[in-house]
Amino acid sequence: MDTFVKNYWSLYLDFLNDFEKLNYKGFSLPYLCHLPSFIIYNEPIWSELNDVKFTKKLKNQVNDQSEFQEAFNKFVQSHRKKGEVKNKGGKVVLHVDKLLRFPPDTISGYFDPSNTIQLFSTGKSKGKKGKPPIVSKTKGNKTELTTNIKKRKKAVSLTNTIIIKKENVKRRNIVRPNKIISKLPIYYFNNYATNTEKEASRAQNQAKAMFKAYKDHHLYKNNKFQEWFLNNLAAVINQIEMSINFLNEVSVSCVVVSTTHSYKSRILALVATKRGIPTICMQHGIISSELGYIPKIATVDAVYGNFERDWYRKLGALDNSLEIIGHPRFDRVYTRSEINRDKFNRTLGLNPNRKTLMIVVRGDKEKDRWRSLIKTISQKVNFNIVIKNYPSKSPHALTKEFPFVYSTQSYNIYDIFPNVDAVVAYSSTVGLEAMLAKKPVFILEETFVGYTGYYTGLGNLVQSDVRKLGEEIKKYFTDAQSRIYAENKRKKFLRYAYPSSAKSGERLEKLINRLIS
């Protein structure tokens, strides 16, 4: 464990211990706040974690990530109801946020609108007079809580049902099995908000008193940290209430979330756990850094493959708390694209007589290295090169520097994969998706803090040296043995990283049924 990672987890554990007495309805509040979201965007603290001397400022000395996960194991276990509730008649709840990303085909194919609902993190039901959640604003030492909530009204679900005419009267939100379209009934968290001003203020005053006691602490004396923590306390308490109110009014059999790092989904999962309701956390991206994906909180984490299962086991996760499910959005690789190669080439202006390579970049990050790679692979070999610029849909700056480099425009990756011959990417989930689409993948490796080496199994197809990677790409397009090597590496990698060819939606459906029956 390097210095940064050791200090990172030690500081996080200090935070949990130092503020654990801040409690609301049995929940220790720091466990529900995501400290990394503050650290990541605070450059001075981020830099300080690289200093060996910083270790002397810490009470805890974490030498293995399992020590941090163990703290959360105990926390979750203290809230777990003995014997899970088997509520077959309850609803399966899909907590919808920007990371869940279940495709429409998964929703319509594996989730029955009669027993499944979508719970949205943001927004509220149309026509309702529900008020927004508590918002706290901190100026100097003064924290103001603003809300207009007087009384919470019972939430009403929205359904996807069409307008049904009967005796010339239009009726909305009428659930009839033969009238249901593909979408599921929709609920909104904000419709369950109550006035938590007093409770939040009480917790914030406790925290302020603790700040005085920690006035010389390297982190807690920081004004930005104090503002962040006070705001989080208000948001967390409000979210606990909304989760409790939701589960009081809606009979639930299982909860599916995209992550337990977001405080909304973390709190929902824990409140459900306290009631004996099983929870499933989907994996939303590859584990490329050791700083992500823990703490593990859900009853079952639905992972991509053996890489993640082995990684979580090393951290002390129980075997029955992990299930190889994949992710439903990857099921799209099994669906034939409506965009054929001719149309793809014409739209982007590609030479139909050349092979096409897709490069996946993330804005201007590593732009100089990508420029060098393009120069290397374009020597002696003529390619069409298309750049997928994530997350922007705007053409990348490099498309203007090279006449043979084009933007993928608004095409999504599942329409791009069938129409390119190879993919090169940074250490991102796109590499895995491309291999599932049966494309050879090359990785421009970048070693960073906590790097897991996720793609190491691809052998020579992974290089940190731009020129070496460029040579490997050129060999693939000019040498038959190199193509055999790449294909063998792809297959071997997937046997470990994504071992099942069965659709993820189907595997998830079976897991849910097993947990609730």
C-alpha positions in Angstrom: 0.0 0.0 0.0 1.6 3.3 -1.1 1.7 6.4 1.1 -1.3 8.2 -0.5 -3.6 5.2 -0.3 -2.6 4.4 3.3 -3.2 8.1 4.4 -6.4 8.3 2.4 -8.1 5.3 4.2 -6.6 6.3 7.6 -8.0 9.8 7.3 -11.4 8.4 6.3 -11.4 6.1 9.3 -10.4 8.9 11.6 -13.3 10.9 10.3 -15.8 8.1 11.0 -14.4 7.6 14.6 -14.1 11.3 15.5 -17.7 12.2 14.5 -19.5 8.8 15.2 -21.5 10.3 18.1 -23.4 12.5 15.7 -26.4 10.3 15.4 -29.9 10.5 13.9 -32.5 7.8 14.4 -29.8 5.2 15.2 -27.6 6.1 12.3 -24.1 7.4 12.9 -24.1 10.3 10.4 -20.5 10.4 9.2 -21.0 6.9 7.8 -23.6 8.3 5.5 -21.5 11.2 4.3 -19.1 10.5 1.4 -15.8 12.1 2.5 -14.0 11.3 -0.7 -16.3 13.8 -2.6 -14.7 16.5 -0.5 -11.1 15.3 -0.6 -11.1 14.7 -4.4 -11.9 18.4 -5.1 -9.6 19.8 -2.4 -6.2 20.1 -4.0 -4.2 21.0 -0.8 -5.5 18.0 1.1 -5.1 15.7 -1.9 -1.5 16.8 -2.2 -0.9 16.5 1.6 -1.9 12.8 1.5 1.2 12.0 -0.6 3.4 13.2 2.3 4.9 10.4 4.5 4.9 12.9 7.4 1.2 13.2 7.1 0.9 9.8 8.7 2.0 11.2 12.0 -1.2 13.4 12.1 -3.5 10.4 11.9 -4.9 8.4 14.8 -5.6 5.3 12.7 -2.9 3.6 10.6 -4.7 1.5 7.9 -2.3 -0.9 6.3 -4.9 -2.8 4.3 -8.2 -1.7 2.8 -9.9 -4.6 4.5 -9.4 -2.7 7.8 -11.6 0.1 6.5 -14.2 -2.2 5.0 -14.4 -4.0 8.3 -15.5 -0.8 10.0 -18.4 -0.6 7.5 -19.2 -4.3 7.9 -19.7 -3.7 11.6 -21.8 -0.6 11.0 -24.1 -2.3 8.5 -24.3 -5.4 10.6 -25.5 -3.3 13.6 -28.4 -2.1 11.5 -29.3 -5.4 9.8 -32.5 -6.9 10.9 -32.2 -10.5 12.0 -33.9 -12.6 9.3 -34.6 -10.8 6.0 -38.2 -10.0 5.2 -39.7 -12.1 2.4 -42.3 -9.7 1.1 -43.3 -11.4 -2.2 -46.2 -9.0 -2.6 -44.0 -5.9 -2.3 -42.5 -3.8 -5.1 -39.0 -4.2 -6.5 -37.6 -0.7 -6.4 -35.1 0.6 -9.0 -33.4 3.6 -7.6 -32.9 5.7 -10.8 -29.9 8.1 -11.0 -27.4 8.9 -13.7 -25.4 5.7 -13.0 -28.1 3.1 -13.1 -28.5 3.2 -16.9 -30.8 0.3 -17.5 -31.7 0.2 -21.2 -35.4 0.2 -22.2 -35.2 -3.4 -23.5 -34.1 -4.5 -20.0 -36.9 -2.6 -18.3 -39.6 -4.0 -20.6 -38.1 -7.5 -20.8 -37.4 -8.3 -17.2 -39.4 -6.0 -15.0 -43.2 -6.3 -14.6 -44.9 -2.9 -14.1 -47.3 -4.6 -11.7 -44.6 -5.3 -9.1 -41.7 -2.9 -10.1 -41.4 0.8 -9.6 -38.8 3.4 -10.5 -37.7 5.7 -7.6 -36.1 8.9 -9.0 -33.5 10.8 -7.0 -34.6 14.2 -8.4 -37.8 15.8 -9.5 -41.3 15.5 -8.2 -44.7 14.3 -9.4 -46.4 16.8 -11.7 -49.3 18.7 -10.2 -48.2 17.9 -6.6 -47.6 20.7 -4.1 -44.7 18.8 -2.5 -41.9 21.1 -1.4 -38.2 20.7 -2.1 -35.9 19.0 0.5 -34.0 21.0 3.1 -31.1 23.1 1.8 -28.5 24.5 4.1 -26.3 27.4 3.3 -23.3 28.2 5.4 -21.8 31.7 5.5 -18.8 32.0 7.8 -19.9 30.5 11.1 -23.6 30.9 10.4 -25.6 28.1 8.9 -29.1 28.7 7.6 -31.6 26.0 6.8 -34.3 27.0 4.3 -37.5 25.2 3.7 -41.2 25.9 3.1 -42.4 22.5 4.1 -45.4 22.6 6.4 -46.9 19.2 6.0 -46.0 16.2 3.8 -48.8 15.0 1.5 -49.1 11.4 0.6 -47.1 10.6 -2.5 -48.8 9.6 -5.7 -47.0 7.4 -8.2 -46.9 8.3 -11.9 -47.4 5.5 -14.3 -46.5 5.2 -18.0 -50.1 4.3 -18.9 -51.7 6.0 -21.8 -54.8 8.1 -21.6 -57.8 5.8 -21.5 -61.1 7.0 -22.8 -64.4 5.9 -21.2 -67.6 7.7 -21.8 -65.6 10.7 -23.3 -63.7 11.2 -20.0 -59.9 11.1 -19.9 -58.3 9.4 -17.0 -54.6 9.4 -16.3 -52.5 7.1 -14.2 -54.9 4.2 -14.4 -53.0 0.9 -14.2 -54.4 -1.7 -16.5 -52.2 -4.6 -17.5 -53.3 -4.5 -21.2 -52.7 -0.8 -21.4 -49.2 -0.6 -19.9 -46.4 0.6 -22.2 -42.8 -0.4 -21.6 -42.0 2.1 -18.8 -42.6 1.4 -15.1 -44.5 3.4 -12.5 -42.5 6.4 -11.3 -42.1 7.7 -7.8 -40.0 10.6 -6.6 -38.0 10.9 -3.4 -38.9 14.6 -3.0 -42.5 13.7 -2.6 -41.6 12.1 0.7 -39.8 15.2 2.2 -40.7 16.5 5.6 -39.5 19.5 7.6 -36.2 18.4 9.2 -35.0 21.9 10.1 -34.9 21.4 13.8 -33.2 18.0 13.6 -30.6 19.2 11.1 -29.9 22.3 13.2 -29.5 20.2 16.3 -26.9 17.9 14.6 -25.1 20.9 13.1 -24.8 22.6 16.4 -23.3 19.4 17.8 -20.8 19.4 14.9 -19.9 23.0 15.5 -19.1 22.2 19.2 -16.9 19.4 18.0 -15.1 21.7 15.6 -14.1 23.8 18.5 -12.8 20.7 20.3 -10.8 19.9 17.1 -9.7 23.5 16.5 -6.1 22.4 15.9 -7.0 19.4 13.6 -5.3 19.6 10.2 -8.7 18.8 8.4 -11.5 19.7 10.8 -10.3 23.3 11.3 -10.6 23.9 7.5 -13.5 26.2 6.8 -14.3 24.5 3.5 -14.5 21.1 5.3 -16.8 22.6 8.0 -19.1 24.0 5.3 -19.2 20.7 3.4 -19.9 18.7 6.5 -22.7 21.0 7.9 -24.4 20.9 4.5 -24.0 17.1 4.3 -25.6 16.7 7.8 -28.7 18.6 6.7 -28.9 16.6 3.4 -28.4 13.3 5.1 -31.0 13.8 7.8 -33.5 14.9 5.2 -32.7 11.8 3.1 -33.1 9.5 6.1 -36.6 10.9 6.6 -37.5 10.6 3.0 -36.3 7.0 2.9 -38.2 6.1 6.0 -41.4 7.8 4.7 -41.1 6.1 1.4 -40.7 2.6 2.9 -43.6 3.4 5.3 -46.0 4.1 2.5 -44.8 1.7 -0.2 -44.6 -2.1 0.4 -41.1 -3.1 -0.9 -39.6 -6.5 -1.5 -36.2 -5.5 -2.9 -34.2 -2.4 -3.6 -31.7 -2.0 -6.6 -29.2 0.9 -6.6 -26.4 1.9 -8.9 -23.9 2.7 -6.2 -23.6 3.1 -2.4 -21.3 6.1 -2.7 -24.1 8.5 -3.4 -25.6 9.5 0.0 -29.1 9.1 -1.4 -28.7 5.5 -2.5 -26.5 4.7 0.5 -29.1 5.8 2.9 -31.9 4.1 1.0 -29.9 0.8 1.2 -29.3 1.1 4.9 -32.8 2.1 5.9 -34.0 -0.9 3.8 -31.5 -3.1 5.5 -32.7 -2.1 8.9 -36.2 -3.3 7.9 -34.8 -6.6 6.6 -35.4 -5.7 2.9 -32.6 -7.1 0.6 -30.6 -4.7 -1.4 -28.6 -5.1 -4.7 -25.9 -2.7 -5.7 -25.1 -2.8 -9.5 -21.5 -2.3 -10.6 -21.5 0.9 -12.8 -17.9 0.8 -14.1 -14.7 -1.2 -14.0 -12.7 -1.1 -10.8 -9.6 0.7 -12.1 -8.8 2.4 -8.8 -8.6 1.0 -5.3 -10.1 4.2 -4.0 -13.5 3.4 -5.5 -16.2 0.9 -4.9 -15.7 0.5 -1.2 -17.2 0.6 1.3 -19.4 -2.3 0.2 -22.8 -1.9 1.9 -25.6 -3.8 -0.1 -26.8 -7.3 0.7 -25.5 -8.4 -2.7 -23.1 -6.5 -5.0 -23.9 -7.5 -8.6 -20.4 -7.5 -10.2 -19.1 -7.9 -13.7 -16.9 -11.0 -13.2 -14.2 -12.8 -11.2 -11.9 -9.8 -11.0 -14.3 -7.9 -8.8 -15.4 -11.0 -6.9 -11.7 -11.8 -6.0 -11.1 -8.1 -5.2 -14.0 -7.9 -2.8 -13.1 -11.2 -1.2 -9.7 -9.9 -0.4 -11.4 -7.1 1.4 -13.3 -9.5 3.6 -16.6 -9.6 1.7 -18.6 -12.8 2.2 -19.1 -15.1 -0.9 -22.9 -14.9 -0.6 -22.7 -11.1 -0.8 -21.3 -11.2 -4.4 -23.0 -12.3 -7.6 -21.6 -12.2 -11.1 -24.4 -10.4 -13.0 -22.6 -8.1 -15.5 -24.6 -5.0 -16.3 -27.9 -4.7 -18.4 -26.5 -1.9 -20.5 -23.9 -4.3 -21.9 -26.7 -6.5 -23.2 -26.9 -4.1 -26.1 -23.8 -5.6 -27.6 -26.0 -8.6 -28.5 -28.5 -6.5 -30.4 -27.8 -5.8 -34.0 -27.2 -2.2 -34.9 -29.4 -0.5 -37.5 -26.3 1.5 -38.7 -24.4 -0.5 -41.3 -20.8 0.1 -42.4 -21.7 2.0 -45.6 -24.0 4.4 -43.7 -21.4 4.9 -41.0 -18.7 5.6 -43.5 -20.8 8.1 -45.5 -22.0 9.9 -42.4 -18.5 10.4 -40.9 -16.8 10.9 -44.3 -14.5 7.8 -44.0 -12.6 6.1 -46.7 -14.5 2.8 -47.3 -11.2 1.1 -48.5 -9.4 1.6 -45.2 -9.6 -0.1 -41.8 -11.1 2.0 -39.1 -9.7 2.4 -35.6 -11.7 4.1 -32.8 -9.8 6.0 -30.1 -11.6 6.8 -26.9 -10.5 9.9 -25.1 -11.7 11.9 -22.1 -11.7 15.6 -23.1 -8.2 17.2 -23.1 -6.8 14.6 -20.6 -3.6 13.1 -22.0 -4.1 15.0 -25.2 -0.3 15.1 -26.0 0.0 11.3 -25.5 -3.0 10.7 -27.8 -1.5 13.1 -30.4 1.8 11.1 -30.3 -0.1 7.8 -30.7 -1.9 9.1 -33.8 1.4 10.2 -35.3 3.0 6.8 -34.5 0.2 4.6 -35.9 -0.3 6.7 -39.0 3.3 6.0 -40.2 3.4 3.5 -43.1 -0.2 2.3 -42.4 -3.3 4.1 -43.7 -6.2 4.1 -41.2 -9.5 5.9 -40.8 -9.3 7.1 -37.2 -12.4 8.1 -35.3 -12.4 9.7 -31.9 -15.1 9.2 -29.3 -14.8 12.1 -27.0 -16.3 11.2 -23.6 -18.5 12.7 -22.1 -18.8 15.4 -24.7 -20.4 14.9 -28.1 -18.4 17.8 -29.6 -15.6 17.0 -32.0 -12.3 16.6 -30.2 -9.5 19.1 -30.9 -7.4 16.4 -32.5 -9.9 15.9 -35.3 -8.9 19.4 -36.5 -5.1 18.6 -36.4 -5.2 15.5 -38.6 -7.1 15.3 -41.9 -7.6 11.5 -41.5 -9.1 11.8 -37.9 -12.8 12.1 -37.6 -15.4 12.6 -34.8 -17.9 9.9 -34.1 -20.4 12.7 -33.9 -23.6 11.7 -32.0 -23.2 7.9 -32.6 -23.4 5.8 -29.4 -20.7 3.2 -28.8 -23.1 0.3 -29.6 -23.6 1.7 -33.1 -19.9 2.4 -33.4 -18.5 -1.0 -32.4 -19.9 -3.0 -35.4 -18.4 -0.5 -37.8 -14.8 -0.2 -36.6 -12.0 -2.8 -36.7 -10.3 -2.1 -33.4 -10.6 0.1 -30.3 -7.9 1.9 -28.3 -8.9 3.5 -25.0 -7.6 4.6 -21.6 -8.3 2.4 -18.6 -12.1 2.8 -18.9 -15.2 0.6 -19.1 -15.4 1.1 -22.8 -12.5 -1.3 -23.3 -14.5 -4.1 -21.7 -17.6 -3.2 -23.7 -15.6 -3.3 -26.9 -14.3 -6.8 -26.1 -17.8 -8.0 -25.5 -18.6 -6.6 -29.0 -15.8 -8.9 -30.2 -13.4 -6.1 -31.0 -9.6 -6.2 -30.3 -8.8 -3.6 -27.6 -5.6 -1.8 -27.0 -5.1 0.2 -23.7 -3.0 3.3 -23.3 -2.1 2.7 -19.7 -1.8 5.4 -17.2 -0.6 4.5 -13.7 -2.4 6.6 -11.1 -3.0 6.5 -7.3 -4.5 3.2 -6.3 -4.4 1.8 -9.9 -5.6 -1.9 -9.9 -4.1 -3.0 -13.2 -7.5 -4.1 -14.4 -6.4 -4.6 -18.0 -3.0 -6.2 -17.3 -4.3 -9.6 -18.5 -4.3 -8.2 -22.1 -0.5 -8.6 -22.2 1.3 -6.6 -25.0 -2.0 -4.9 -25.9 -1.6 -2.8 -22.8 1.3 -0.3 -22.9 2.1 2.9 -21.0 4.7 3.8 -23.7 2.9 5.5 -26.5 5.3 4.3 -29.2 5.2 0.7 -28.0 1.4 0.8 -28.1 1.4 2.3 -31.5 3.7 -0.5 -32.8 1.4 -3.1 -31.3 -1.6 -1.5 -33.2 0.3 -1.4 -36.5 1.3 -5.1 -36.1 -2.3 -6.1 -35.5 -3.3 -4.6 -38.9 -0.3 -6.0 -40.8 0.6 -9.3 -39.2 -1.7 -12.4 -39.0 0.0 -13.8 -35.9 -0.6 -10.5 -34.0 -4.3 -10.8 -34.8 -4.4 -14.3 -33.4 -2.6 -13.1 -30.3 -5.0 -10.3 -29.8 -8.1 -12.5 -30.3 -6.7 -15.1 -27.8 -6.0 -12.4 -25.2 -9.5 -11.0 -25.7 -11.2 -14.4 -25.1 -9.0 -15.2 -22.1 -9.6 -11.8 -20.6 -13.4 -12.1 -20.9 -13.4 -15.6 -19.3 -12.1 -14.0 -16.1 -13.6 -10.4 -16.3 -17.0 -11.2 -17.8 -17.5 -14.9 -17.8 -21.1 -15.4 -18.8 -22.7 -14.8 -22.2 -26.2 -14.9 -20.8 -27.9 -11.6 -20.8 -27.3 -9.6 -17.6 -31.0 -8.6 -17.4 -31.9 -12.3 -17.2 -29.3 -12.9 -14.5 -30.5 -9.9 -12.5 -34.1 -11.1 -12.7 -33.1 -14.5 -11.2 -31.1 -12.9 -8.4 -34.0 -10.7 -7.4 -36.4 -13.6 -7.5 -34.1 -15.7 -5.3 -33.7 -12.8 -2.7 -37.5 -12.2 -2.4 -38.7 -15.8 -2.5 
